[in-house]
Amino acid sequence: MTPKEYGKKIIELERDKDYKGAYEIVRESLTIYPTNLFLLRNEVYLLYRLKRIKEARERAEERMGLLKDDPFFLRTYLLILEKEKAKEDIEHMIEGDIFLMRINDKEFYIFLSKLVARVFNKEKGLEILKRAVSIFPDNNELKGILDGWEKEGGSDGRYRYYKEQFKGKKVKDAIMEIENLKVLPNYANDYELHLYLAELYKKIKRYDKTIEVYKYLLTLKDDEFTRKMLGYAYYKIGDIEDALVYLKDIFLKDPYDHYLYSTILKIFEARFDLEGLERLILEAISITPDARHLYGVLKRAKKWERG
């Protein structure tokens, strides 16, 4: 078989989560094509999926010189380091090699920021996003994600100020104060104040009011974080059609967000619309070919359709 034919077979087996079968094909094909980069990176990936973590790391480090500019390989290697709790090695990667190589893949940096936030803390994840924005200064998606993270309570000064200001108060009392405050001219267009108000309404499960505030926020500034939060709020009240309107485009840009794609799956399940889900997932994969986990999401969906 040619490398392309081997590759097609390996992808099919990975899509069906037959990682053992895919690994056997990779090993066979490497005896014929020992320097093929697709095969080399997939051997590491499949060892990781088979939970042969130590071996996966050894193979990855042997091939770092060949694959150091491959986003898929780096993503796998970082997941291996995370699994091994190798924080110092991850730190070495993010402080040196990765950014010196200038990986030309914004999706990789989004993945990296989330991994760093998990392994270290949210502030360090924010640093990654900021550095990514410096690499892609004209990329509005990265800027929107960075802005959203900051508005969630990261490093935005005004948001943190309001959080401290109402700390210790009962949620309903804080809501009443902010509702009275936001009608004043100086606060009517205060984005961070309204964002904090939306968070308070979520705490008491007043999603109707949460939706009202997020919709107002979109009139002040249209960004992905607000649209995603609005989509989740619609989902919480059972309005799956409006939820999908706000979540679909964001999912296509960020198919790695577990909570997001799980919500998308539930929406299509509630609509009994496997065909629509399949179209959306295939579109997402065509945009982000490395998002292979979505084949597993689709496989799960086929089970509920048969059930």
Secondary structure, DSSP 8 states (H G I E B T S, - for coil): --HHHHHHHHHHHHHTT-HHHHHHHHHHHHHH-TT-HHHHHHHHHHHHHTT-HHHHHHHHHHSHHHHTT-HHHHHHHHHHHHHTT-HHHHHHIIIIIHHHHT---HHHHHHHHHHHHHHT-HHHHHHHHHHHHHHSTT-HHHHHHHHHHHHTTSS-HHHHHHHHHTTTS-HHHHHHHHHHHTTSTTTTT-HHHHHHHHHHHHHTT-HHHHHHHHHHHHHH---HHHHHHHHHHHHHTT-HHHHHHHHHHHHHH-TT-HHHHHHHHHHHHHTT-HHHHHHHHHHHHHH-TT-THHHHHHHHHHHHHH-
